[in-house]
Amino acid sequence: MSALRALLECPRARVLVMGVLNRTPDSFSDGGAFLDEIAAIGRVRAMIAQGADIIDIGAESTRPGAPAVSDAEQIDRLGRTVIDASRQGAVISIDTTSPAVAEHALRQGATIINCVDPSRAEDLGALAARHGAALVLMHCRGSMTAMQGFSAAPDASYGDVVTEVAAELAAAAERAIGAGLPRDEIVIDPGFGFAKNARHSLALVARLDELCALGFPVLVGPSRKSFVAHAAAAEMAEAGGAQGIAPPDQRLGGTLAVVLACAARGARIVRVHDVAETRQALAVQRALAKGGAGTEGRRA
């Protein structure tokens, strides 16, 4: 049983929080912030202290138009981060589409492969199976290099985005299973913003229960994504309020709204940059679901 499966099957399991660590110079939100080894491990320690259940480490940007990064360069960027993070007791996910990079990280202590290219499901499924690891399959169409900007995909890219994403993820999962990976070691991710515009991503949030019905745990990654800013700007403009697309570091409120909506619809894992704020929001959501039990008579 992988570390991720153990977390998901824990009797007190709740929505798991996956904290993001980008060892990249060009990620859309925090590119360059954690290239330094000391800064990177400091970020790991901070996210663990804030309540992260999983640390997702990547050495290749997945922003639209990002250039491909060689296996050697990704491994060089990772440095000792995976080893050091695993020594802190963290459950580590390696964010890559490369079997070579994934295997390197698995040998250093990672136990999850987070793949943004479902066409690699067979290769990475076989690799995860050999190492007793879990595999996250995210929906996307085409490479990051060729992808249009976040929220820029034409409406006509999909007939019914939820139905098509579900079918394509189910097919990718079957390829991984065919390569030897146990079904219960697979997680699916609808890929908000990847080859999708804001309307596509919002439809996936609203109908996330349809993806959950496939029977795989669902991971969502709305953190600081442009669809959050586009949705907020459109609603505020309609109400006659402030307009404009907020930059990534001003999208926390919208991110938390999506996190809570997805949690309410069955998401099991949320991938975020802001761990403490996400953990607090989820805790309040759980308290509200209990009807405020245990808080009666208390005053702020």
Wavefront OBJ file of the C-alpha trace (Angstrom):
o trace
v 0.000 0.000 0.000
v 1.405 3.393 -0.979
v 1.696 6.262 1.484
v -1.061 8.131 -0.367
v -3.465 5.213 -0.227
v -2.771 4.900 3.510
v -3.626 8.576 3.998
v -6.838 8.249 2.001
v -7.918 5.127 3.875
v -7.135 6.487 7.345
v -10.249 6.149 9.570
v -10.102 9.894 10.263
v -9.442 10.788 6.645
v -10.440 14.293 5.595
v -9.665 16.346 2.519
v -5.900 16.127 2.123
v -3.849 19.244 1.441
v -1.004 18.986 -1.069
v 1.446 21.874 -0.811
v 3.250 23.102 -3.925
v 7.035 23.428 -4.166
v 8.293 24.625 -7.557
v 12.035 24.191 -8.153
v 11.666 26.208 -11.343
v 12.623 29.663 -12.605
v 9.454 30.169 -14.643
v 6.350 28.813 -12.900
v 3.382 31.165 -13.326
v 3.017 32.042 -9.639
v 6.284 31.582 -7.736
v 8.898 30.882 -10.395
v 12.426 31.347 -9.046
v 11.390 31.691 -5.409
v 12.641 28.265 -4.352
v 15.524 27.459 -6.681
v 17.928 27.808 -3.758
v 18.290 24.540 -1.832
v 18.011 26.212 1.579
v 14.917 28.178 0.521
v 13.345 25.004 -0.829
v 13.757 22.937 2.331
v 12.607 25.928 4.375
v 9.460 25.999 2.293
v 8.949 22.270 2.916
v 9.295 22.725 6.679
v 6.891 25.673 6.653
v 4.234 23.770 4.714
v 4.524 20.744 7.002
v 4.131 23.032 10.026
v 1.048 24.588 8.386
v -0.596 21.190 7.993
v 0.324 19.932 4.522
v -0.335 16.215 4.148
v 1.683 15.942 0.925
v 4.461 18.016 -0.655
v 4.368 18.159 -4.458
v 7.829 18.947 -5.867
v 8.311 19.883 -9.508
v 11.329 20.921 -11.554
v 9.595 21.707 -14.852
v 7.040 24.481 -15.268
v 3.593 23.508 -16.535
v 2.519 27.047 -17.424
v 1.243 27.546 -20.994
v 4.099 27.916 -23.453
v 6.713 26.675 -20.998
v 9.697 25.099 -22.775
v 10.462 21.440 -22.242
v 13.154 20.742 -19.650
v 15.523 17.816 -20.089
v 15.608 14.946 -17.611
v 19.142 15.935 -16.590
v 18.118 19.540 -15.911
v 15.086 18.490 -13.860
v 17.210 16.142 -11.768
v 19.810 18.865 -11.271
v 17.138 21.331 -10.140
v 15.720 18.826 -7.661
v 19.102 18.508 -5.979
v 18.657 17.037 -2.498
v 15.179 18.448 -1.980
v 13.316 15.146 -2.242
v 15.741 13.429 0.148
v 15.636 16.298 2.634
v 11.851 16.600 2.441
v 11.346 12.880 3.024
v 13.627 13.094 6.056
v 11.252 15.720 7.447
v 8.568 13.036 7.419
v 6.639 14.442 4.486
v 4.773 12.339 1.950
v 6.409 13.416 -1.308
v 4.893 13.694 -4.770
v 7.095 14.268 -7.827
v 5.448 16.501 -10.428
v 6.832 15.307 -13.768
v 5.927 13.574 -17.011
v 9.368 11.988 -17.319
v 9.803 8.339 -16.274
v 13.506 8.974 -15.668
v 12.866 11.939 -13.364
v 10.051 10.100 -11.608
v 12.234 7.059 -10.972
v 15.039 9.264 -9.642
v 12.627 10.902 -7.190
v 11.058 7.589 -6.154
v 14.510 6.251 -5.308
v 15.074 9.353 -3.147
v 11.877 8.961 -1.129
v 8.937 10.158 -3.230
v 5.906 7.860 -3.136
v 3.563 9.604 -5.606
v 3.976 10.500 -9.278
v 1.920 13.534 -10.314
v 1.594 13.482 -14.103
v 0.072 16.311 -16.168
v 0.226 14.317 -19.419
v -2.287 11.442 -19.540
v -0.573 10.026 -22.623
v 2.188 8.845 -20.255
v -0.245 6.787 -18.157
v 1.104 3.428 -19.312
v 4.800 4.192 -18.762
v 4.292 5.941 -15.446
v 1.713 3.385 -14.313
v 4.232 0.596 -14.823
v 6.889 2.609 -12.980
v 4.575 3.370 -10.050
v 3.652 -0.305 -9.853
v 7.306 -1.374 -9.645
v 7.951 1.042 -6.794
v 4.702 0.556 -4.876
v 3.824 4.203 -5.543
v 0.595 6.021 -6.378
v -0.097 7.843 -9.643
v -2.048 11.073 -10.160
v -3.359 11.429 -13.710
v -4.287 14.990 -14.657
v -6.398 15.781 -17.702
v -4.798 17.822 -20.454
v -4.731 17.823 -24.227
v -1.381 18.460 -25.878
v 1.960 19.629 -24.525
v 2.562 22.582 -22.216
v 4.729 24.186 -24.895
v 1.895 24.157 -27.429
v -0.919 24.973 -25.002
v -2.657 28.330 -25.252
v -2.686 30.584 -22.220
v -4.677 29.575 -19.159
v -8.387 30.175 -19.743
v -7.753 30.815 -23.460
v -9.134 27.601 -24.979
v -12.094 28.134 -27.356
v -15.554 27.185 -26.067
v -15.840 24.739 -28.961
v -12.865 22.717 -27.678
v -15.419 20.479 -25.969
v -18.985 19.446 -26.616
v -19.577 18.573 -22.955
v -16.372 19.247 -21.053
v -17.290 17.147 -18.009
v -18.312 14.089 -20.000
v -15.236 14.287 -22.222
v -12.782 14.864 -19.375
v -14.307 11.959 -17.454
v -14.028 9.642 -20.449
v -10.425 10.621 -21.200
v -9.335 10.242 -17.571
v -11.071 6.863 -17.312
v -9.237 5.711 -20.439
v -5.895 6.906 -19.062
v -6.560 5.112 -15.784
v -7.318 1.887 -17.652
v -3.983 2.166 -19.466
v -2.188 2.519 -16.132
v -4.080 -0.465 -14.736
v -3.193 -2.459 -17.837
v 0.463 -1.671 -17.141
v 0.177 -3.318 -13.720
v -0.790 -0.488 -11.369
v -3.522 -1.428 -8.864
v -6.730 0.524 -9.418
v -6.699 1.829 -5.853
v -3.314 3.501 -6.406
v -4.731 5.884 -9.048
v -5.963 9.431 -8.432
v -7.535 11.614 -11.143
v -7.361 15.385 -11.596
v -9.652 17.320 -13.984
v -6.834 19.739 -14.838
v -8.485 23.105 -14.251
v -7.153 25.604 -16.794
v -5.202 23.067 -18.837
v -6.525 23.220 -22.410
v -9.690 24.695 -20.882
v -11.111 28.177 -20.520
v -12.734 29.602 -17.402
v -16.204 28.347 -18.358
v -14.844 24.827 -18.852
v -13.106 24.881 -15.468
v -16.185 26.234 -13.667
v -18.327 23.491 -15.219
v -15.876 20.892 -13.919
v -16.120 22.388 -10.431
v -19.926 22.488 -10.532
v -20.170 18.862 -11.716
v -17.180 17.403 -9.911
v -19.395 14.696 -8.443
v -19.577 13.170 -11.936
v -15.812 12.681 -11.910
v -15.942 11.285 -8.391
v -18.480 8.747 -9.665
v -15.708 7.123 -11.730
v -14.556 5.564 -8.448
v -11.090 7.126 -8.204
v -10.092 9.689 -5.569
v -10.189 13.144 -7.157
v -7.454 15.748 -6.752
v -8.068 19.357 -7.764
v -5.569 22.135 -8.344
v -7.314 25.526 -8.479
v -4.581 27.424 -6.655
v -4.037 30.925 -8.058
v -5.231 29.777 -11.498
v -6.390 32.338 -14.020
v -9.892 30.854 -14.268
v -10.411 31.977 -10.658
v -9.485 35.544 -11.587
v -11.560 35.503 -14.798
v -14.630 34.193 -12.963
v -14.298 36.805 -10.221
v -13.747 39.650 -12.686
v -16.794 38.668 -14.743
v -19.057 38.488 -11.693
v -17.803 41.764 -10.249
v -18.186 43.514 -13.584
v -21.753 42.234 -13.895
v -22.504 43.606 -10.436
v -20.989 46.949 -11.368
v -18.021 46.530 -9.051
v -14.274 46.381 -9.509
v -13.016 44.961 -12.790
v -9.751 43.559 -14.093
v -7.931 40.258 -13.846
v -6.202 39.867 -10.495
v -2.556 38.718 -10.620
v -1.677 35.288 -9.173
v -0.724 36.589 -5.721
v -4.175 38.217 -5.336
v -6.288 35.115 -6.031
v -6.419 33.524 -2.587
v -10.070 34.324 -1.916
v -11.216 32.826 -5.191
v -8.951 29.832 -4.732
v -10.499 29.073 -1.344
v -14.004 29.379 -2.794
v -13.148 26.728 -5.394
v -11.431 24.512 -2.815
v -14.527 24.527 -0.613
v -16.874 23.913 -3.545
v -14.772 20.949 -4.675
v -14.529 19.536 -1.153
v -18.317 19.715 -0.864
v -18.619 17.774 -4.126
v -16.280 14.957 -3.148
v -12.683 16.017 -3.859
v -10.233 14.106 -1.659
v -7.056 16.136 -2.273
v -6.498 19.847 -2.965
v -3.216 21.087 -4.416
v -2.447 24.629 -3.207
v 0.262 27.211 -2.638
v -1.372 28.616 0.514
v -1.466 25.693 2.931
v -2.382 27.390 6.210
v -5.276 29.362 4.742
v -6.607 26.290 2.943
v -6.405 24.144 6.050
v -8.298 26.796 8.038
v -11.032 27.129 5.410
v -11.542 23.364 5.273
v -11.672 23.160 9.069
v -14.406 25.799 9.225
v -16.307 24.003 6.457
v -16.224 20.801 8.531
v -17.367 22.680 11.632
v -20.288 24.183 9.725
v -21.233 20.749 8.393
v -21.499 19.601 11.998
v -23.902 22.435 12.690
v -21.434 24.214 14.947
v -21.495 21.363 17.466
v -19.313 22.171 20.430
v -19.298 25.925 19.791
v -22.617 26.835 21.406
v -22.386 29.561 24.003
v -18.904 30.633 23.000
v -18.152 34.227 22.250
v -15.353 35.675 20.120
l 1 2 3 4 5 6 7 8 9 10 11 12 13 14 15 16 17 18 19 20 21 22 23 24 25 26 27 28 29 30 31 32 33 34 35 36 37 38 39 40 41 42 43 44 45 46 47 48 49 50 51 52 53 54 55 56 57 58 59 60 61 62 63 64 65 66 67 68 69 70 71 72 73 74 75 76 77 78 79 80 81 82 83 84 85 86 87 88 89 90 91 92 93 94 95 96 97 98 99 100 101 102 103 104 105 106 107 108 109 110 111 112 113 114 115 116 117 118 119 120 121 122 123 124 125 126 127 128 129 130 131 132 133 134 135 136 137 138 139 140 141 142 143 144 145 146 147 148 149 150 151 152 153 154 155 156 157 158 159 160 161 162 163 164 165 166 167 168 169 170 171 172 173 174 175 176 177 178 179 180 181 182 183 184 185 186 187 188 189 190 191 192 193 194 195 196 197 198 199 200 201 202 203 204 205 206 207 208 209 210 211 212 213 214 215 216 217 218 219 220 221 222 223 224 225 226 227 228 229 230 231 232 233 234 235 236 237 238 239 240 241 242 243 244 245 246 247 248 249 250 251 252 253 254 255 256 257 258 259 260 261 262 263 264 265 266 267 268 269 270 271 272 273 274 275 276 277 278 279 280 281 282 283 284 285 286 287 288 289 290 291 292 293 294 295 296 297 298 299 300
